[in-house]
Amino acid sequence: MPGLTKENHNHNLALAGLVHDLSNVFETLSEASELVLEDPRLKPVAEAIQRSVESGRRILGCYAGMSHSGVDLDVVVDRAATFLSDFLHHLPGVDVEVVRRIPAGLRLSGASNDWERVFMNLFLNAAQAMRERGGGVVEVTARAEGAAAEISIQDNGPGIPDEILGRIFAPRFSTRSDQTGLGLHIVHSIVEENDGAVRAKNRTDGSGAVFLLTAPLIGADSAANF
């Protein structure tokens, strides 16, 4: 195989095998949820399982060569908000509302599953920050600015301590011992891989954190910055 080392070839085979095996796992979970749906009392649980399976399949798709033809911003934000709702269903006492102010027609360059992972991780990060307060509100606003979408995700949690603000995107950095510290690193990596930019700051109109993203729009050659 010209241009492909044995190590790379073995890696690709291992990755293909992993994708295949996980696809089978998702199929089994999907079939099991269909059986659970037959019990009206368990319908909400079965539906949450099905949504999580579809989310997993979309994420897995980034390793299986799915299309990078672009995605509507409002669609991936809605999917991420649904994932958050399902996740919080198993955390009694934590209620997070996601408020969206996203104009129709903002289509981001990149893969749907990548951008879904970005917002899933940002929403989960906000929910974890607001957990001790019993939850709160996450506001997502967006607009087109030249060749890019400008997106703001802010919460009304405690905010980010100034001494760690410059390190939160580093891999495995976390202030919680029970967290891997990879969520925000994943956000940063995916946004940059899609020729965008992300930065964090604290709100000036109250307590809470703000994440500011710029992302190229379909057909755009350059991205604007905040």
HELIX and SHEET records of a PDB file:
HELIX    1   1 LYS A    6  VAL A   36  1                                  31    
HELIX    2   2 PRO A   40  LEU A   42  5                                   3    
HELIX    3   3 LYS A   43  GLY A   61  1                                  19    
HELIX    4   4 LEU A   73  LEU A   88  1                                  16    
HELIX    5   5 SER A  112  ALA A  129  1                                  18    
HELIX    6   6 ARG A  131  ARG A  133  5                                   3    
HELIX    7   7 ASP A  162  ARG A  167  5                                   6    
HELIX    8   8 GLY A  183  GLU A  193  1                                  11    
SHEET    1   A 2 VAL A  71  ASP A  72  0                                        
SHEET    2   A 2 ARG A 107  LEU A 108 -1                                        
SHEET    1   B 5 ASP A  95  ARG A 101  0                                        
SHEET    2   B 5 GLY A 135  GLU A 145  1                                        
SHEET    3   B 5 ALA A 148  ASP A 155 -1                                        
SHEET    4   B 5 ALA A 209  PRO A 216 -1                                        
SHEET    5   B 5 ALA A 197  ASN A 202 -1                                        
END                                                                             
